[in-house]
Amino acid sequence: MRILLAEDDTNISFITQICLEKIGGHQVVLCQDGQSALDQALREKFDLILLDGMMPKKSGVEVAQALFAAGIVNTPIIFLSAKSDQKDIAQFLSLGQGYIPKPFDPQTICDQIHAILQGPGAMAA
């Protein structure tokens, strides 16, 4: 699977990328801010987009909204965020297929992604 990972924390992005590639066998493209993620997603096709909830330049929510406005609606989006307020989680779930709370175990992220994509209302990747 070709995954766009938008995460501004270098340590989290590095370990998550390694786990997605080595454990999951996925191809990962990294972006460190929301604007870069949006630009990349508009330029290239991805099977999945992982968005940090809070990033410089554009938040994950702003990126998802811009992608929908641009007509990119068939690519599953999963949010990664330390935000745990029910309002924030509801917003993530209204814009994406799922939400993985931080901190998460990078070694199980592939299983978490698979469970979300196979869950109720799942989109085929």
OpenMM code with the backbone's topology and positions (N, CA, C; nanometers):
from openmm import Vec3, app, unit

residues = "MET ARG ILE LEU LEU ALA GLU ASP ASP THR ASN ILE SER PHE ILE THR GLN ILE CYS LEU GLU LYS ILE GLY GLY HIS GLN VAL VAL LEU CYS GLN ASP GLY GLN SER ALA LEU ASP GLN ALA LEU ARG GLU LYS PHE ASP LEU ILE LEU LEU ASP GLY MET MET PRO LYS LYS SER GLY VAL GLU VAL ALA GLN ALA LEU PHE ALA ALA GLY ILE VAL ASN THR PRO ILE ILE PHE LEU SER ALA LYS SER ASP GLN LYS ASP ILE ALA GLN PHE LEU SER LEU GLY GLN GLY TYR ILE PRO LYS PRO PHE ASP PRO GLN THR ILE CYS ASP GLN ILE HIS ALA ILE LEU GLN GLY PRO GLY ALA MET ALA ALA".split()
positions = [
    Vec3(0.0851, -0.1167, 0.0000),
    Vec3(0.0000, 0.0000, 0.0000),
    Vec3(0.0905, 0.1242, 0.0000),
    Vec3(0.0508, 0.2254, -0.0721),
    Vec3(0.1236, 0.3521, -0.0789),
    Vec3(0.0585, 0.4492, 0.0191),
    Vec3(0.1363, 0.4928, 0.1191),
    Vec3(0.0829, 0.5723, 0.2292),
    Vec3(0.1500, 0.7090, 0.2354),
    Vec3(0.0691, 0.8130, 0.2504),
    Vec3(0.1196, 0.9470, 0.2796),
    Vec3(0.1105, 0.9648, 0.4309),
    Vec3(0.2231, 0.9878, 0.4953),
    Vec3(0.2290, 1.0091, 0.6396),
    Vec3(0.2646, 1.1545, 0.6653),
    Vec3(0.1719, 1.2291, 0.7224),
    Vec3(0.1939, 1.3696, 0.7551),
    Vec3(0.2060, 1.3813, 0.9065),
    Vec3(0.3273, 1.4041, 0.9530),
    Vec3(0.3569, 1.4093, 1.0965),
    Vec3(0.4729, 1.5056, 1.1179),
    Vec3(0.4531, 1.6068, 1.2022),
    Vec3(0.5579, 1.7073, 1.2217),
    Vec3(0.6622, 1.6681, 1.3252),
    Vec3(0.6339, 1.5719, 1.4108),
    Vec3(0.7322, 1.5270, 1.5091),
    Vec3(0.8276, 1.4293, 1.4406),
    Vec3(0.9539, 1.4691, 1.4287),
    Vec3(1.0523, 1.3906, 1.3543),
    Vec3(1.0690, 1.2502, 1.4112),
    Vec3(1.0713, 1.2377, 1.5435),
    Vec3(1.0882, 1.1058, 1.6049),
    Vec3(0.9700, 1.0143, 1.5742),
    Vec3(0.8495, 1.0665, 1.5877),
    Vec3(0.7299, 0.9861, 1.5604),
    Vec3(0.7252, 0.9485, 1.4130),
    Vec3(0.7520, 1.0439, 1.3251),
    Vec3(0.7441, 1.0140, 1.1814),
    Vec3(0.8483, 0.9107, 1.1404),
    Vec3(0.9684, 0.9214, 1.1947),
    Vec3(1.0764, 0.8290, 1.1592),
    Vec3(1.0437, 0.6857, 1.2014),
    Vec3(1.0049, 0.6670, 1.3272),
    Vec3(0.9772, 0.5314, 1.3762),
    Vec3(0.8510, 0.4748, 1.3109),
    Vec3(0.7515, 0.5596, 1.2875),
    Vec3(0.6280, 0.5134, 1.2227),
    Vec3(0.6572, 0.4712, 1.0792),
    Vec3(0.7367, 0.5494, 1.0087),
    Vec3(0.7731, 0.5139, 0.8715),
    Vec3(0.8463, 0.3800, 0.8679),
    Vec3(0.9422, 0.3612, 0.9569),
    Vec3(1.0172, 0.2350, 0.9611),
    Vec3(0.9226, 0.1175, 0.9844),
    Vec3(0.8321, 0.1311, 1.0806),
    Vec3(0.7387, 0.0214, 1.1108),
    Vec3(0.6438, -0.0060, 0.9945),
    Vec3(0.5921, 0.0992, 0.9327),
    Vec3(0.5023, 0.0800, 0.8179),
    Vec3(0.5746, 0.0105, 0.7032),
    Vec3(0.7006, 0.0453, 0.6819),
    Vec3(0.7761, -0.0138, 0.5711),
    Vec3(0.8267, -0.1540, 0.6049),
    Vec3(0.8871, -0.1707, 0.7217),
    Vec3(0.9509, -0.2983, 0.7562),
    Vec3(0.8509, -0.4034, 0.8021),
    Vec3(0.7542, -0.3649, 0.8844),
    Vec3(0.6556, -0.4605, 0.9350),
    Vec3(0.5415, -0.4789, 0.8358),
    Vec3(0.4927, -0.3663, 0.7809),
    Vec3(0.3763, -0.3731, 0.6930),
    Vec3(0.4077, -0.3907, 0.5462),
    Vec3(0.5323, -0.3644, 0.5070),
    Vec3(0.5695, -0.3759, 0.3670),
    Vec3(0.5113, -0.2654, 0.2800),
    Vec3(0.4777, -0.1522, 0.3413),
    Vec3(0.4171, -0.0413, 0.2695),
    Vec3(0.5226, 0.0557, 0.2181),
    Vec3(0.4857, 0.1323, 0.1175),
    Vec3(0.5697, 0.2412, 0.0683),
    Vec3(0.5172, 0.3686, 0.1338),
    Vec3(0.6064, 0.4429, 0.1994),
    Vec3(0.5650, 0.5607, 0.2756),
    Vec3(0.6313, 0.6865, 0.2205),
    Vec3(0.5495, 0.7898, 0.2013),
    Vec3(0.5984, 0.9225, 0.1654),
    Vec3(0.5719, 1.0106, 0.2871),
    Vec3(0.6757, 1.0772, 0.3370),
    Vec3(0.6671, 1.1591, 0.4572),
    Vec3(0.6514, 1.3064, 0.4251),
    Vec3(0.5670, 1.3745, 0.5024),
    Vec3(0.5560, 1.5199, 0.4983),
    Vec3(0.5598, 1.5701, 0.6418),
    Vec3(0.6234, 1.6848, 0.6637),
    Vec3(0.6417, 1.7370, 0.7990),
    Vec3(0.5444, 1.8493, 0.8359),
    Vec3(0.4589, 1.8905, 0.7415),
    Vec3(0.3598, 1.9930, 0.7740),
    Vec3(0.2366, 1.9730, 0.6865),
    Vec3(0.1292, 2.0371, 0.7266),
    Vec3(0.0026, 2.0176, 0.6571),
    Vec3(0.0008, 2.0654, 0.5132),
    Vec3(0.0644, 2.1780, 0.4858),
    Vec3(0.0649, 2.2292, 0.3487),
    Vec3(0.1401, 2.1339, 0.2561),
    Vec3(0.2536, 2.0830, 0.3008),
    Vec3(0.3291, 1.9865, 0.2198),
    Vec3(0.2475, 1.8608, 0.1947),
    Vec3(0.1755, 1.8162, 0.2972),
    Vec3(0.0912, 1.6967, 0.2825),
    Vec3(-0.0184, 1.7213, 0.1792),
    Vec3(-0.0819, 1.8369, 0.1873),
    Vec3(-0.1870, 1.8704, 0.0909),
    Vec3(-0.1299, 1.8743, -0.0502),
    Vec3(-0.0183, 1.9419, -0.0682),
    Vec3(0.0443, 1.9511, -0.2003),
    Vec3(0.0777, 1.8126, -0.2548),
    Vec3(0.1346, 1.7278, -0.1705),
    Vec3(0.1730, 1.5924, -0.2114),
    Vec3(0.0494, 1.5105, -0.2500),
    Vec3(-0.0563, 1.5205, -0.1689),
    Vec3(-0.1786, 1.4437, -0.1943),
    Vec3(-0.2493, 1.4900, -0.3218),
    Vec3(-0.2339, 1.6158, -0.3573),
    Vec3(-0.2945, 1.6670, -0.4804),
    Vec3(-0.2125, 1.6278, -0.6037),
    Vec3(-0.0837, 1.6042, -0.5818),
    Vec3(0.0083, 1.5698, -0.6910),
    Vec3(0.0126, 1.4214, -0.7224),
    Vec3(0.0015, 1.3375, -0.6195),
    Vec3(0.0200, 1.1937, -0.6357),
    Vec3(-0.0968, 1.1155, -0.5777),
    Vec3(-0.1099, 0.9915, -0.6228),
    Vec3(-0.2161, 0.9019, -0.5754),
    Vec3(-0.1634, 0.8195, -0.4585),
    Vec3(-0.2416, 0.8121, -0.3516),
    Vec3(-0.2081, 0.7318, -0.2351),
    Vec3(-0.3231, 0.6377, -0.2036),
    Vec3(-0.2903, 0.5252, -0.1421),
    Vec3(-0.3919, 0.4295, -0.0988),
    Vec3(-0.4469, 0.4653, 0.0386),
    Vec3(-0.3688, 0.5423, 0.1143),
    Vec3(-0.4065, 0.5820, 0.2500),
    Vec3(-0.3314, 0.7092, 0.2861),
    Vec3(-0.4000, 0.7960, 0.3618),
    Vec3(-0.3370, 0.9178, 0.4128),
    Vec3(-0.3487, 0.9160, 0.5647),
    Vec3(-0.2332, 0.9262, 0.6314),
    Vec3(-0.2283, 0.9361, 0.7772),
    Vec3(-0.1956, 1.0808, 0.8118),
    Vec3(-0.2852, 1.1471, 0.8842),
    Vec3(-0.2689, 1.2890, 0.9149),
    Vec3(-0.2580, 1.3136, 1.0642),
    Vec3(-0.1515, 1.3811, 1.1032),
    Vec3(-0.1406, 1.4299, 1.2396),
    Vec3(-0.2492, 1.5362, 1.2575),
    Vec3(-0.3130, 1.5374, 1.3727),
    Vec3(-0.4188, 1.6350, 1.3967),
    Vec3(-0.3677, 1.7770, 1.4043),
    Vec3(-0.2486, 1.7948, 1.4622),
    Vec3(-0.1921, 1.9288, 1.4807),
    Vec3(-0.0558, 1.9351, 1.4119),
    Vec3(-0.0484, 2.0169, 1.3069),
    Vec3(0.0767, 2.0345, 1.2325),
    Vec3(0.0933, 2.1817, 1.1973),
    Vec3(0.2164, 2.2223, 1.1685),
    Vec3(0.2370, 2.3589, 1.1198),
    Vec3(0.1741, 2.3789, 0.9818),
    Vec3(0.1445, 2.5010, 0.9507),
    Vec3(0.0931, 2.5486, 0.8220),
    Vec3(-0.0516, 2.5105, 0.7971),
    Vec3(-0.0896, 2.3846, 0.8153),
    Vec3(-0.2302, 2.3410, 0.8074),
    Vec3(-0.2471, 2.2237, 0.9026),
    Vec3(-0.3583, 2.2220, 0.9742),
    Vec3(-0.3869, 2.1084, 1.0622),
    Vec3(-0.4335, 1.9899, 0.9775),
    Vec3(-0.4371, 1.8734, 1.0386),
    Vec3(-0.4884, 1.7560, 0.9690),
    Vec3(-0.6320, 1.7760, 0.9223),
    Vec3(-0.7118, 1.8420, 1.0044),
    Vec3(-0.8511, 1.8714, 0.9684),
    Vec3(-0.8565, 1.9617, 0.8456),
    Vec3(-0.7736, 2.0648, 0.8435),
    Vec3(-0.7713, 2.1559, 0.7285),
    Vec3(-0.7258, 2.0842, 0.6012),
    Vec3(-0.6295, 1.9936, 0.6153),
    Vec3(-0.5838, 1.9159, 0.4996),
    Vec3(-0.6970, 1.8280, 0.4480),
    Vec3(-0.7647, 1.7563, 0.5375),
    Vec3(-0.8751, 1.6693, 0.4961),
    Vec3(-0.9848, 1.7498, 0.4276),
    Vec3(-1.0208, 1.8641, 0.4840),
    Vec3(-1.1244, 1.9473, 0.4240),
    Vec3(-1.0833, 1.9948, 0.2846),
    Vec3(-0.9572, 2.0328, 0.2691),
    Vec3(-0.9084, 2.0779, 0.1383),
    Vec3(-0.9070, 1.9642, 0.0370),
    Vec3(-0.8746, 1.8441, 0.0816),
    Vec3(-0.8756, 1.7284, -0.0084),
    Vec3(-1.0177, 1.6989, -0.0565),
    Vec3(-1.1132, 1.7041, 0.0348),
    Vec3(-1.2530, 1.6821, -0.0035),
    Vec3(-1.2989, 1.7896, -0.1006),
    Vec3(-1.2626, 1.9147, -0.0737),
    Vec3(-1.3005, 2.0255, -0.1623),
    Vec3(-1.2408, 2.0074, -0.3012),
    Vec3(-1.1235, 1.9420, -0.3095),
    Vec3(-1.0572, 1.9178, -0.4379),
    Vec3(-1.1091, 1.7911, -0.5056),
    Vec3(-1.2041, 1.7234, -0.4414),
    Vec3(-1.2637, 1.6045, -0.5022),
    Vec3(-1.1932, 1.4737, -0.4701),
    Vec3(-1.0985, 1.4781, -0.3785),
    Vec3(-1.0304, 1.3542, -0.3386),
    Vec3(-1.1096, 1.2949, -0.2231),
    Vec3(-1.2009, 1.2046, -0.2572),
    Vec3(-1.2912, 1.1498, -0.1562),
    Vec3(-1.2789, 0.9979, -0.1401),
    Vec3(-1.2096, 0.9316, -0.2292),
    Vec3(-1.2000, 0.7858, -0.2229),
    Vec3(-1.0742, 0.7356, -0.1534),
    Vec3(-0.9870, 0.8256, -0.1120),
    Vec3(-0.8658, 0.7848, -0.0410),
    Vec3(-0.8944, 0.7870, 0.1087),
    Vec3(-0.8815, 0.6733, 0.1758),
    Vec3(-0.9070, 0.6711, 0.3208),
    Vec3(-0.8091, 0.7614, 0.3953),
    Vec3(-0.8616, 0.8286, 0.4966),
    Vec3(-0.7819, 0.9149, 0.5837),
    Vec3(-0.7967, 0.8637, 0.7263),
    Vec3(-0.6832, 0.8505, 0.7944),
    Vec3(-0.6825, 0.8156, 0.9361),
    Vec3(-0.6038, 0.9242, 1.0079),
    Vec3(-0.6618, 0.9762, 1.1157),
    Vec3(-0.5973, 1.0803, 1.1940),
    Vec3(-0.5157, 1.0191, 1.3065),
    Vec3(-0.3989, 1.0777, 1.3315),
    Vec3(-0.3128, 1.0439, 1.4439),
    Vec3(-0.3091, 1.1688, 1.5307),
    Vec3(-0.3524, 1.1597, 1.6557),
    Vec3(-0.3571, 1.2829, 1.7339),
    Vec3(-0.3541, 1.2564, 1.8833),
    Vec3(-0.2946, 1.3521, 1.9551),
    Vec3(-0.2961, 1.3502, 2.1006),
    Vec3(-0.4250, 1.4133, 2.1531),
    Vec3(-0.4998, 1.4780, 2.0647),
    Vec3(-0.6267, 1.5378, 2.1066),
    Vec3(-0.7222, 1.4252, 2.1451),
    Vec3(-0.7803, 1.4375, 2.2647),
    Vec3(-0.8684, 1.3308, 2.3116),
    Vec3(-1.0069, 1.3810, 2.3503),
    Vec3(-1.0324, 1.5091, 2.3264),
    Vec3(-1.1634, 1.5660, 2.3530),
    Vec3(-1.2650, 1.5035, 2.2567),
    Vec3(-1.3819, 1.4704, 2.3074),
    Vec3(-1.4836, 1.4044, 2.2243),
    Vec3(-1.5207, 1.4862, 2.1008),
    Vec3(-1.5189, 1.6182, 2.1137),
    Vec3(-1.5497, 1.7048, 1.9995),
    Vec3(-1.4445, 1.6883, 1.8898),
    Vec3(-1.3173, 1.6847, 1.9304),
    Vec3(-1.2088, 1.6665, 1.8335),
    Vec3(-1.2169, 1.5293, 1.7672),
    Vec3(-1.2395, 1.4267, 1.8473),
    Vec3(-1.2496, 1.2905, 1.7933),
    Vec3(-1.3671, 1.2807, 1.6961),
    Vec3(-1.4799, 1.3409, 1.7313),
    Vec3(-1.5967, 1.3392, 1.6423),
    Vec3(-1.5642, 1.4083, 1.5097),
    Vec3(-1.4875, 1.5175, 1.5162),
    Vec3(-1.4494, 1.5860, 1.3928),
    Vec3(-1.3578, 1.4979, 1.3082),
    Vec3(-1.2601, 1.4324, 1.3712),
    Vec3(-1.1720, 1.3411, 1.2976),
    Vec3(-1.2536, 1.2316, 1.2288),
    Vec3(-1.3472, 1.1739, 1.3024),
    Vec3(-1.4262, 1.0631, 1.2475),
    Vec3(-1.5241, 1.1103, 1.1404),
    Vec3(-1.5625, 1.2372, 1.1439),
    Vec3(-1.6525, 1.2885, 1.0396),
    Vec3(-1.5776, 1.3108, 0.9083),
    Vec3(-1.4453, 1.3283, 0.9179),
    Vec3(-1.3645, 1.3558, 0.7995),
    Vec3(-1.2825, 1.2362, 0.7527),
    Vec3(-1.2671, 1.1381, 0.8373),
    Vec3(-1.1825, 1.0245, 0.8023),
    Vec3(-1.2435, 0.8915, 0.8426),
    Vec3(-1.1698, 0.7861, 0.8149),
    Vec3(-1.2166, 0.6517, 0.8455),
    Vec3(-1.1858, 0.6119, 0.9885),
    Vec3(-1.0919, 0.6843, 1.0518),
    Vec3(-1.0576, 0.6461, 1.1874),
    Vec3(-0.9648, 0.7438, 1.2542),
    Vec3(-0.9335, 0.7104, 1.3786),
    Vec3(-0.8518, 0.7939, 1.4653),
    Vec3(-0.7658, 0.7014, 1.5504),
    Vec3(-0.6367, 0.7270, 1.5515),
    Vec3(-0.5439, 0.6524, 1.6363),
    Vec3(-0.4865, 0.7524, 1.7355),
    Vec3(-0.5154, 0.7314, 1.8658),
    Vec3(-0.4671, 0.8266, 1.9658),
    Vec3(-0.3168, 0.8139, 1.9891),
    Vec3(-0.2536, 0.9294, 2.0127),
    Vec3(-0.1129, 0.9330, 2.0512),
    Vec3(-0.1068, 0.9382, 2.2032),
    Vec3(-0.0082, 0.8776, 2.2632),
    Vec3(0.0968, 0.7991, 2.1982),
    Vec3(0.0428, 0.6632, 2.1545),
    Vec3(0.0943, 0.6131, 2.0437),
    Vec3(0.0576, 0.4811, 1.9961),
    Vec3(0.1832, 0.3968, 1.9838),
    Vec3(0.1645, 0.2664, 1.9782),
    Vec3(0.2772, 0.1746, 1.9629),
    Vec3(0.3045, 0.1592, 1.8138),
    Vec3(0.4153, 0.2138, 1.7633),
    Vec3(0.4430, 0.2061, 1.6201),
    Vec3(0.4488, 0.0627, 1.5671),
    Vec3(0.4855, -0.0307, 1.6536),
    Vec3(0.4950, -0.1700, 1.6094),
    Vec3(0.3580, -0.2320, 1.5818),
    Vec3(0.2511, -0.1716, 1.6343),
    Vec3(0.1166, -0.2245, 1.6088),
    Vec3(0.0357, -0.1352, 1.5159),
    Vec3(0.0979, -0.0313, 1.4608),
    Vec3(0.0218, 0.0625, 1.3782),
    Vec3(-0.0376, -0.0046, 1.2548),
    Vec3(0.0329, -0.1013, 1.1966),
    Vec3(-0.0214, -0.1708, 1.0789),
    Vec3(-0.1499, -0.2452, 1.1149),
    Vec3(-0.1515, -0.3093, 1.2319),
    Vec3(-0.2718, -0.3791, 1.2775),
    Vec3(-0.3851, -0.2811, 1.3045),
    Vec3(-0.3523, -0.1660, 1.3638),
    Vec3(-0.4548, -0.0659, 1.3917),
    Vec3(-0.5144, -0.0116, 1.2614),
    Vec3(-0.4296, 0.0156, 1.1649),
    Vec3(-0.4766, 0.0647, 1.0352),
    Vec3(-0.5657, -0.0394, 0.9691),
    Vec3(-0.5210, -0.1638, 0.9696),
    Vec3(-0.5986, -0.2721, 0.9075),
    Vec3(-0.7366, -0.2829, 0.9745),
    Vec3(-0.7405, -0.2774, 1.1066),
    Vec3(-0.8680, -0.2874, 1.1789),
    Vec3(-0.9609, -0.1726, 1.1424),
    Vec3(-0.9072, -0.0514, 1.1313),
    Vec3(-0.9901, 0.0642, 1.0938),
    Vec3(-1.0432, 0.0490, 0.9521),
    Vec3(-0.9570, 0.0094, 0.8602),
    Vec3(-0.9997, -0.0014, 0.7202),
    Vec3(-1.0975, -0.1169, 0.6973),
    Vec3(-1.0931, -0.2171, 0.7820),
    Vec3(-1.1856, -0.3298, 0.7709),
    Vec3(-1.3116, -0.3122, 0.8540),
    Vec3(-1.3177, -0.2046, 0.9326),
    Vec3(-1.4300, -0.1807, 1.0225),
    Vec3(-1.5551, -0.1355, 0.9502),
    Vec3(-1.6585, -0.0997, 1.0294),
    Vec3(-1.7855, -0.0538, 0.9713),
    Vec3(-1.7651, 0.0663, 0.8788),
    Vec3(-1.8249, 0.0598, 0.7648),
    Vec3(-1.8159, 0.1694, 0.6683),
    Vec3(-1.6795, 0.1795, 0.6023),
    Vec3(-1.6035, 0.0716, 0.6075),
    Vec3(-1.4674, 0.0748, 0.5525),
    Vec3(-1.4680, 0.1003, 0.4029),
    Vec3(-1.3646, 0.1725, 0.3589),
    Vec3(-1.3455, 0.1964, 0.2165),
    Vec3(-1.2397, 0.1001, 0.1670),
    Vec3(-1.2554, 0.0482, 0.0495),
    Vec3(-1.1528, -0.0390, -0.0064),
    Vec3(-1.0313, 0.0431, -0.0417),
    Vec3(-0.9161, -0.0031, 0.0018),
    Vec3(-0.7920, 0.0706, -0.0274),
    Vec3(-0.7362, 0.0275, -0.1616),
] * unit.nanometer
topology = app.Topology()
chain = topology.addChain("A")
for resn in residues:
    res = topology.addResidue(resn, chain)
    for name in ("N", "CA", "C"):
        topology.addAtom(name, app.Element.getBySymbol(name[0]), res)
